[in-house]
Amino acid sequence: MTDAVPVVVLGGTGYVSGELLRLLAGHPSLRVAAVVSTSHAGAPVTASFPHLAGCGLDGLVFSEPSALAHLVRSGGRLAVFAATPHGATAPLVDGLLGEAEAAGTEAHVVDLSADFRFSDPTRFAAVYGSPHAAPHRLAAFSRGVPEHVTGPVGPHAAQPGCFVTAAVLAAYPAFALGIVEPDVFVSGVTGSSGSGRTPAANTHHPERRSTLYAYAPLNHRHEAEMRSLLGVAAGGEPDVAFVPHSGPFVRGIHATLRLSLTAPRQTDEILAAYQVFYSGARFVDVAAAPPKLTDVVGTNRARIGVTARGRVLVVTCVIDNLVKGSAGGGIQWMNRLLGLPEAAGLTQPGLGYL
Ligand SMILES: NC(=O)c1ccc[n+]([C@@H]2O[C@H](COP(=O)([O-])OP(=O)(O)OC[C@H]3O[C@@H](n4cnc5c(N)ncnc54)[C@H](OP(=O)(O)O)[C@@H]3O)[C@@H](O)[C@H]2O)c1
């Protein structure tokens, strides 16, 4: 792996960081060079992620943020994944890119937080309640899922939120094909890993293990992102009504979307159109039967089911929030930015039963 591109992961002990490391351990062209932790610098990475022992990361310790200088100033290529909280990411990325530019290092950033998901900094401020810390960097980011972005990209990319990934994969073809009215209802159920490593009252295991509940109906931050990305396909932002739910499982997102067809259509007709739309998409399968979470958990795949009756179109979509919805989708983006095969390091089979 001497020619492998060195990788810096920001967000050290977090769940998405751990998932990045799991996937990167098997990547043929990327090599983990540093994992930055604000709380565990100097500690072995495999002490925080024991399931990663024995896959090439033994001996690697978490780095202080200040210990990146030799990588950022190398003058070569550098891949950076930001798996840090929103708000904290933009200043970190801005500083790192400033140093890289000064040294002539070709750095590519994939942001897995929310900081670069909107092209308009006022929209970020409206949704997240604080001004954007690096608005001058926004234009250098591609945004959306790789399946929906054609043509030149980068030099950096912002992976959408996990609920957003499932919703836009499900709805984008219908808007791009011009067969639906400009409004969509999205019901999404997420597993507990979507809330990150730090427990909170509503996300704590006993509070959610054997129950199911909606939260923040019509008031979740991902709703604005869905509008923005679906607006690209629809030629103007559709109305999106989103109700997230907390599900009694660890990994995965199950989204159910209700769209209104402009004319009555049969399931077979929609199914064929969706299959053509995603025919070049390595990670997206479309079928008539509704998919199950266990079809995709542990993989970078999305499975979509479509059903039509009269003017009603129902689309279901399942992804793994930690893979297609963050770390895996992020690596897919990085492969694209670096000119690597888009599926490199991302073809692990799923677990099936867990
Ligand atoms: N979980 C998901 O399914 C998911 C899906 C899509 C997107 N995301 C996004 O991905 C990012 C990471 O999510 P996560 O679930 O991994 O969260 P997490 O488990 O809470 O991990 C985030 C990590 O970032 C580090 N950190 C915390 N505050 C920081 C700061 N001020 N500056 C620098 N580093 C800081 C901490 O690691 P150290 O203490 O080691 O520094 C923390 O463990 C978030 O922006 C999240 O919204 C998550």
PDBQT file of the ligand as one rigid body, heavy atoms in Angstrom, charges set to zero:
ROOT
HETATM    1  N1  LIG A 401     -24.536   8.423  13.713  1.00  0.00    +0.000 N 
HETATM    2  C1  LIG A 401     -25.056   8.476  12.497  1.00  0.00    +0.000 C 
HETATM    3  O1  LIG A 401     -25.787   7.582  12.079  1.00  0.00    +0.000 OA
HETATM    4  C2  LIG A 401     -24.742   9.641  11.609  1.00  0.00    +0.000 A 
HETATM    5  C3  LIG A 401     -25.228   9.584  10.287  1.00  0.00    +0.000 A 
HETATM    6  C4  LIG A 401     -24.957  10.662   9.435  1.00  0.00    +0.000 A 
HETATM    7  C5  LIG A 401     -24.222  11.743   9.878  1.00  0.00    +0.000 A 
HETATM    8  N2  LIG A 401     -23.784  11.770  11.169  1.00  0.00    +0.000 N 
HETATM    9  C6  LIG A 401     -22.982  12.940  11.576  1.00  0.00    +0.000 C 
HETATM   10  O2  LIG A 401     -21.632  12.510  11.690  1.00  0.00    +0.000 OA
HETATM   11  C7  LIG A 401     -21.000  13.228  12.758  1.00  0.00    +0.000 C 
HETATM   12  C8  LIG A 401     -20.503  12.209  13.790  1.00  0.00    +0.000 C 
HETATM   13  O3  LIG A 401     -21.627  11.481  14.249  1.00  0.00    +0.000 OA
HETATM   14  P1  LIG A 401     -21.467  10.332  15.351  1.00  0.00    +0.000 P 
HETATM   15  O4  LIG A 401     -22.747   9.635  15.413  1.00  0.00    +0.000 OA
HETATM   16  O5  LIG A 401     -20.217   9.596  15.144  1.00  0.00    +0.000 OA
HETATM   17  O6  LIG A 401     -21.321  11.240  16.681  1.00  0.00    +0.000 OA
HETATM   18  P2  LIG A 401     -20.550  10.880  18.024  1.00  0.00    +0.000 P 
HETATM   19  O7  LIG A 401     -20.616   9.412  18.275  1.00  0.00    +0.000 OA
HETATM   20  O8  LIG A 401     -21.085  11.812  19.042  1.00  0.00    +0.000 OA
HETATM   21  O9  LIG A 401     -19.037  11.243  17.681  1.00  0.00    +0.000 OA
HETATM   22  C9  LIG A 401     -18.561  12.528  17.404  1.00  0.00    +0.000 C 
HETATM   23  C10 LIG A 401     -17.138  12.604  17.934  1.00  0.00    +0.000 C 
HETATM   24  O10 LIG A 401     -16.570  13.884  17.591  1.00  0.00    +0.000 OA
HETATM   25  C11 LIG A 401     -15.618  14.259  18.598  1.00  0.00    +0.000 C 
HETATM   26  N3  LIG A 401     -15.937  15.634  19.035  1.00  0.00    +0.000 N 
HETATM   27  C12 LIG A 401     -16.913  16.025  19.887  1.00  0.00    +0.000 A 
HETATM   28  N4  LIG A 401     -16.915  17.366  20.023  1.00  0.00    +0.000 NA
HETATM   29  C13 LIG A 401     -15.893  17.817  19.248  1.00  0.00    +0.000 A 
HETATM   30  C14 LIG A 401     -15.368  19.113  18.957  1.00  0.00    +0.000 A 
HETATM   31  N5  LIG A 401     -15.909  20.213  19.498  1.00  0.00    +0.000 N 
HETATM   32  N6  LIG A 401     -14.332  19.210  18.110  1.00  0.00    +0.000 NA
HETATM   33  C15 LIG A 401     -13.783  18.119  17.543  1.00  0.00    +0.000 A 
HETATM   34  N7  LIG A 401     -14.235  16.858  17.785  1.00  0.00    +0.000 NA
HETATM   35  C16 LIG A 401     -15.276  16.721  18.614  1.00  0.00    +0.000 A 
HETATM   36  C17 LIG A 401     -15.765  13.276  19.749  1.00  0.00    +0.000 C 
HETATM   37  O11 LIG A 401     -14.679  12.350  19.640  1.00  0.00    +0.000 OA
HETATM   38  P3  LIG A 401     -13.354  12.604  20.518  1.00  0.00    +0.000 P 
HETATM   39  O12 LIG A 401     -13.828  12.806  21.932  1.00  0.00    +0.000 OA
HETATM   40  O13 LIG A 401     -12.592  11.347  20.324  1.00  0.00    +0.000 OA
HETATM   41  O14 LIG A 401     -12.702  13.827  19.933  1.00  0.00    +0.000 OA
HETATM   42  C18 LIG A 401     -17.050  12.539  19.454  1.00  0.00    +0.000 C 
HETATM   43  O15 LIG A 401     -17.030  11.186  19.900  1.00  0.00    +0.000 OA
HETATM   44  C19 LIG A 401     -22.059  14.189  13.326  1.00  0.00    +0.000 C 
HETATM   45  O16 LIG A 401     -21.916  15.439  12.715  1.00  0.00    +0.000 OA
HETATM   46  C20 LIG A 401     -23.370  13.519  12.906  1.00  0.00    +0.000 C 
HETATM   47  O17 LIG A 401     -24.433  14.429  12.788  1.00  0.00    +0.000 OA
HETATM   48  C21 LIG A 401     -24.015  10.744  12.038  1.00  0.00    +0.000 A 
ENDROOT
TORSDOF 0
